[in-house]
Each structure stands twice: as structure tokens, then as C-alpha cells.
Amino acid sequence: MSFEHLSLYRDIVQARSLSRGAAMNGISQSAASQQLHELETRLGVTLLDRSTRPFTLTSAGRLYAALCRDVLRRHDEFEIALEALKKEVEGTVRVASIYSVGLSEMSHLQEEFGRRYPNARLEVEYLRPDKVYEAVLTDCADLGLVSYPEATKELAVLPWRQEQMVVATSPAHPLARKSVVGMTDLDGLDFVGFDEDLPIWLRIERFLREWGVEVNRTMHFDNIQMIEEAVALGAGISILPARALRSEIARGRLVGIPMEAELVRPLGIVYQRRKKFHRAAQLFLELLEEQPAPEMQAV
């Protein structure tokens, strides 16, 4: 018998309801009923008298309920005691991230995480979005950082932040002198975009289409760094997250201009629904949640 089965029976008994006990454990009533039936078959006894409403416990059911409460209580005490023994947070947190979260930002997070928990390690791998999902699904990463996150049956999404999208140009481009770019200003311009299969490009393409804007896509890449380089060299303009442009703007290589129409990029944290995080991973997740950082104003 597992702790999950013990917990399910305890909650069914405490709630005096099969459906409420199932809901408390995140499973369907039919699944709970099946587990209860298998348990009674294995023990060779009837635990619940279903002829009454609400049901009543048989003598065997009361004995098993007491066992469940005792085992689960001892288990909780064990986990509390074990945590008390861990004077230092240890372990490795594996993070798979899309490139555009940024080396500088992740370096800051690594520095802060290391300052707080010097005995823990943070390993970050930069991947294409599809590979981030794959890394989390195959348990090669504890957490994944992606834009336009999508939840699945196996993966849950925790919203992280919304990033303002701006027009990125070289300082020599005519648009660089504008304080706000009108949507008609973009029509017919050379454009450096993302690869067609990336969610960020699908969203940008739909955004331009909604405003009746047609651009001349001269180049496309799978990461922001290459797009920034192409824009800085005069290959065209682009639409990128304002946060991602900070270092290139500071160096005078790029200019970021707000658009008259708002476009934001959502970032999220993906993880396996059934994954139990070790303490270091949980603390890094809390660090991510507390440090979304205010948006940079494009200049």
C-alpha cells in the first residue's frame, strides 16, 4: 500500500463521502471507488457499509482508518524531522530555458540563488522551445522557462510575467528617430524574424496581419541574439521583447521603440504535474516567482 492510498482512505473517512475524498486527492470518484474495491479485495474484508447514507465504517474499516491516521502522522513527523536535519539547502536544480530569457538575467538569478543557498547548484541549459518541453517531460530538467507556455495533460504552467514587445532597429534606421511607431510605419519594411515554427513568430505574424501590415522578411533565426545582431548590422527591423534589448541598447547598437498597438509576450514556468520538487528546486521556483522585475521602458 502506498501513502497515496492511505491518504485517500483517510480523507474518504474524514469527509464521510467518496466523491469529496476523491476530490481532495485529485482523482475521479470512479478511480477512488476502484481503488477502494481493490483494497477490500486484497484485505478480504468490507471496510465501508454502503447500505447507509452516509456510509458507516465496519469494524475492519475503523481498524484500517486508525492505521492510516497513524502511518500518515508518523510520515509527516518524519518529513518534518528530516527537514530539521538539513541545516543547509543542498542539491542541483536543473533548468531548461529558451534563449531569450537572457544570459544576463539567468546569471543574476544564479548569483542570487548561490548567495542564499551556497551548497545548492543551479544548472541552466538553453534550448529551443520544443526542446525545453521535451527536457521537462523526460525529467532532464526540473523546470522549463518558455514563452507562450502551453499546459498539457502531463505539464502544468505557472504564469511568470508579461513582457512588452517593441520595434527594434539600428540607430541609423529612419524609425529610430520616432518616439512611437505607428503600425502603418512598418508596412513594406525589411524584417528580421523568428523561424516559422516558433510560437513567438506565429504571434507576431498574427499581430501584423490583424493590423493589415505586410513586411518583407529578409532573414529568420531561432533565437533573439542572432536577430539582434542582424538588426544591428542593418538587415532590417524586428519586433522583440524590450527586456531582451537592454544590453544592446545600453551599448548603442540598437534602439527599441514602443508601438501604437500593444503586444506582449507571456513567459511561463512549466513542470511535470506529478513531480515532487526537492527543497532546492522549490526554493528556486519561489525565487523566480518573487523576482519578475519591473518592465524596462524602451528608448
WOURTA-V222794 format. One record per run of one state. SS is the DSSP state (H for helix, E for strand, - for the rest). FROM is the first residue (numbers start at 1). LEN is the number of residues. If there is no record, write none. Layout:
ss;from;len
SS;FROM;LEN
SS;FROM;LEN
This chain:
ss;from;len
-;1;2
H;3;13
-;16;2
H;18;7
-;25;4
H;29;15
-;44;4
E;48;2
-;50;6
E;56;2
-;58;1
H;59;27
-;86;5
E;91;8
H;99;3
-;102;1
H;103;14
-;117;3
E;120;8
-;128;1
H;129;9
-;138;5
E;143;5
-;148;7
E;155;15
-;170;4
H;174;4
-;178;2
E;180;2
-;182;1
H;183;4
-;187;3
E;190;5
-;195;4
H;199;12
-;211;5
E;216;6
-;222;2
H;224;9
-;233;4
E;237;5
H;242;9
-;251;4
E;255;5
-;260;4
E;264;9
-;273;6
H;279;12
-;291;9
